[in-house]
Amino acid sequence: MKDGDRRESRMRCSPGIRLALFMAVFALAVQLRDRVYAMHIAEGILPGAWAGLWYGVAAVFVAAGLYVMSRELRRDRSRGPQMALMGALIFIFSLLPIPVPISGTCSHPCGTPMASVVIGPAVSALMGGIALLFQALFFAHGGITTWGANVVSMAVVGSFAGFFVYRLSRRLGANTFLAAFFAGFVGDLCVYLVTALQLALGVPTAAGVLSRWGTVFVAFLPTQLPLAVLEGVVTGGVVAAIAGRRPEMLAEAVPVFARRGRGN
Amino acid sequence: MEKRTAFIVSLVTVLVVAAASVALAFSLRDRAKVTEEEAGEEAAWSGMDESVVETFAAEHGREARGPVLPLEEGDILLFLFCLGGFLAGVVVGYLWRRILGESPGKEEVGAA
């Protein structure tokens, strides 16, 4: 192949570069706001004992994620970029305030259900934890004291709920898009169900825990239900695109100790 | 034909779930407003942390504190969001291209 042809061939590959530029500009554009709205549990909301408990739970899953990640990388080095891609997607998704006209407020998708389908829930939980740490440190998004609680709700529950809903849907005969749609939809709602529980447990009121849990979760729903649909559609689209090009990527995703080959 | 049926089933399912979700969201929106009353006009387009989480916590004696690093002064946070969004966007675009590349159909057309 002549040099000119090679150059022309590289030019034909430019959609990848265009995609990189588009995503960069898109990410830049959506962040260009005169004020930043965070959606995780903010610094100081939870009392010390509850914050410590959630840190402990999060630590178990982060350690499991580290174990699975190192095992996967020893087995196949090419999994590294896939984990990095999903980590970056979680970071962007969970930092993206989307206005919902029904309630007049903003909230964000989670990204962890999608990541768990591709890289497995344990590594997805770890990636979510890293994204949340960056957001708490450098973006005033969430908090250091509430990092454990945010990891448990968004990273751990979002990942495991999404992963198991995806596997269950596939087993029940749903195609890849539909199974991933349900994973994103249910995973997103599960995140807010657990966030509501964390608030109900950590912020004592005269009402019982169940009553507080219901009150907070119902208050989330007008904003979060439409976003759960959006998260489902995006998850379905991304997972279906991956399944169309690299179906083996989905088969390699394992929870922690399970067998491979049943994910695509 | 089978692919077409799967597409139609997926589309109908997504539309049904979306319609049910939006209807439920509409029916519950007054419940969300209850926690916004004290925030007043400032609550418009605020994040759910302010409109629900912080309002609920403040009503019961738990106030949110500022971030650990003093990032909310001037446009520092705006700069960080722009930078973070840009870098993450570049990473996603680059890795997507590296891992998934062109679709098989396009490669065949290019080769021909």
Interface residues (C-beta under 8 A of the other chain):
Chain A: S9 R12 C13 P15 G16 I17 L19 A20 L21 F22 M23 A24 V25 F26 A27 L28 V30 Q31 L32 R33 D34 V36 Y37 A38 M39 H40 I41 A42 E43 G44 I45 L46 P47 P81 Q82 A84 L85 A88 L89 F91 I92 L95 P97 P99 V100 I102 S103 G104 T105 C106 S107 F134 A136 L137 F138 F139 A140 G143 I144 N175 F177 L178 F181 F185 T195 L199 G202 V203 P204 T205 T215 V216 V218 A219 F220 L221 P222 T223 Q224 L225 P226 A228 V229 G232 V233 G236 A241 I242 G244 R245 R246 M249
Chain B: A6 V9 S10 T13 V14 V17 A18 S21 V22 L24 A25 F26 L28 R29 R31 A32 V34 T35 E36 A43 A44 W45 S46 G47 M48 D49 E50 S51 V52 V53 E54 F56 A57 H60 G61 R62 E63 A64 R65 G66 P67 V68 L69 L71 E72 L77 L78 L80 F81 C82 G84 G85 F86 A88 G89 V90 V91 V92 G93 Y94 L95 W96 R97 R98 I99 L100 G101 E102 S103 P104 G110
